[in-house]
Amino acid sequence: QHLIQVINPNTNVAMTHTIAEAARSVAAPSSEIIAVCSSQGVESIEGHFDEAIAAIGVLEQIKLGKEQGVSGHVIACFGDPGLLAARELASGPVIGIAEAAMHVATLVATRFSIVTTLPRTVIIARHLLRQYGFEHHCAALHAIDLPVLALEDGTGLAQLKVRERCIQAMKEDNSGAIVLGCGGMANLARELTSELGIPVIDGVTAAVKMVESLIALGVGTSKHGDLAYPNKKPLSGCFDMLS
Ligand SMILES: O=C(O)C[C@H]1NC(=O)NC1=O
């Protein structure tokens, strides 16, 4: 039995539940999903400011997960906030949902489109494409132009918009797969894949299976070089919780 920690970096409980359900829907019988969210910070992550705040929440949860003996971690926000910092802290694998979804898309298509929430977060996905080396694999990025928490408001409007943008991407982008650009979209991928006849990929489920694979391979985060544990030093003020 392996514990896999799935971290929603925002503080929204409903979205944490959506993410947890998706993670558990694909987890192997040998995996136990520990779903958590940041204990403080932002209720949704919609830009650079939010990402910076969320990264601290991620690090706090990574530390707690380590103390609980988890075997691996998922950062369940499409900005992959705090990913490399989390890898310094962690000994097991740490996978962000954006990198996971992008990797899976490149395994089944030569080019993919991304459908995310607010237009202002598109640049964050662009930065990740460059950082991960997938810039030339991404045909286009689309935003439904609704706030992240519209996905949890119960009206179904955001889900309708995601479907519309996926259909538009299929028609316009000449890409073979679509990546859903938000942890809160995790429960939409299977239905959209079968309805639209194109791989619609969610990063939460992709990341859970990648963490499981790395655990099975006996591959943890490298502690050789820049992802070694952080240099020991006193952490003052509110950061004391990270020491
Ligand atoms: O960047 C986005 O639009 C989505 C991102 N924000 C958030 O609170 N969870 C996420 O996955």
The ligand as an ORCA input file, in Angstrom:
! r2SCAN-3c Opt
* xyz 0 1
  O      -4.927     28.266    -13.994
  C      -6.113     27.929    -14.016
  O      -6.989     28.440    -14.632
  C      -6.517     26.747    -13.223
  C      -5.797     26.632    -11.921
  N      -6.261     27.584    -10.907
  C      -6.734     26.907     -9.831
  O      -7.150     27.421     -8.785
  N      -6.649     25.572    -10.057
  C      -6.131     25.334    -11.273
  O      -5.942     24.235    -11.823
*
